[in-house]
Amino acid sequence: MKRRIVHFVQKYLLNPPIKFLFAIGAVPPGHVRLETIGRKSGKPRRTPLGVARIDGHLWVIAEHGRKAGYVRNIEANPRVRVKFREGCISPGRGTADLLDEDDPRERQRWLSHT
């Protein structure tokens, strides 16, 4: 039940304003737009995410884990594009890695201290 409520709030209340900000070029700090390829449709899927940028790497903690749509798209095709405030980085050439063995709570603590 909690996942459904959080999913609804994110999809219909939180993500649309952030997507709009990306469209007009007023991206909030700490956010990126991740573009994956839909695992079923093959169409580009764009998701706004909060990230941490450390040593040239982007760190994202998927709140819904493997159930998140963008995570399932990455499992099917790890090629991604990431749009920042200053433009697109490695368009069509970036690769996402999923870290199964990683502890998300510990990673979140680590990211908040760096």
C-alpha positions in Angstrom: 0.0 0.0 0.0 2.8 2.4 1.0 4.6 1.9 -2.4 1.4 2.7 -4.3 0.8 5.9 -2.4 4.4 7.0 -2.8 4.4 6.1 -6.5 1.2 8.1 -7.0 2.6 11.2 -5.2 5.9 11.0 -7.1 4.4 10.4 -10.5 1.5 12.8 -10.4 2.5 15.5 -7.9 6.3 15.7 -7.6 7.7 14.7 -11.0 5.5 16.9 -13.3 6.8 20.2 -11.8 10.4 19.0 -12.0 9.9 17.8 -15.6 8.5 21.3 -16.4 11.6 22.9 -14.8 13.8 20.8 -17.1 11.7 21.9 -20.1 12.2 25.6 -19.4 15.9 25.2 -18.3 15.4 26.0 -14.6 16.6 22.7 -13.2 16.8 22.5 -9.4 20.3 21.8 -8.0 20.9 18.1 -7.2 18.5 16.9 -9.9 19.1 15.3 -13.3 16.9 13.8 -15.9 17.8 10.2 -16.6 16.8 8.9 -20.0 16.5 5.1 -20.4 15.1 3.0 -23.2 11.7 1.4 -22.4 12.2 -2.3 -22.0 9.0 -3.1 -23.7 8.3 -0.1 -26.0 11.9 0.7 -27.0 11.0 4.4 -26.6 13.0 6.9 -24.6 11.7 7.3 -21.0 12.8 10.3 -19.0 12.8 10.4 -15.2 13.8 13.2 -13.0 16.0 12.0 -10.1 17.9 13.4 -7.2 21.5 12.5 -7.4 24.9 12.9 -5.7 27.9 13.7 -8.0 31.1 12.3 -6.6 34.4 12.0 -8.5 32.8 12.1 -11.9 30.2 9.4 -11.0 26.5 9.9 -10.3 25.0 8.1 -7.4 21.2 7.3 -7.3 19.4 5.4 -4.6 16.3 3.8 -6.1 13.6 4.2 -3.4 11.6 1.3 -4.9 14.7 -0.8 -5.6 14.2 -3.3 -8.5 10.6 -2.4 -8.8 11.3 1.2 -10.1 10.6 1.5 -13.8 13.9 3.1 -14.7 15.8 0.4 -12.8 14.0 -2.3 -14.8 14.8 -0.4 -18.0 18.5 -0.2 -17.0 18.4 -4.0 -16.3 17.2 -4.5 -19.9 19.5 -1.9 -21.4 22.2 -0.1 -19.3 22.8 2.6 -22.0 21.5 5.9 -20.6 21.6 9.6 -21.1 21.8 12.1 -18.3 20.8 15.8 -18.6 22.2 18.3 -16.1 21.6 22.0 -15.8 24.6 22.6 -18.0 23.4 20.2 -20.8 23.8 16.6 -21.8 26.7 14.5 -20.6 27.9 11.6 -22.9 24.7 11.6 -25.0 23.9 8.0 -25.9 27.2 6.8 -24.4 26.7 6.6 -20.7 26.3 3.2 -18.9 24.5 2.6 -15.7 25.5 0.0 -13.2 23.2 -1.6 -10.6 24.9 -2.5 -7.3 23.0 -5.5 -5.9 25.4 -6.1 -3.0 25.3 -2.4 -1.9 23.4 -1.5 1.3 21.1 1.5 0.3 20.9 2.9 3.9 24.6 2.8 4.3 25.1 4.3 0.9 22.7 7.1 1.7 24.6 7.9 4.9 27.9 7.9 2.9 26.4 10.2 0.2 25.1 12.7 2.8 28.6 13.1 4.3 30.5 13.7 1.1 
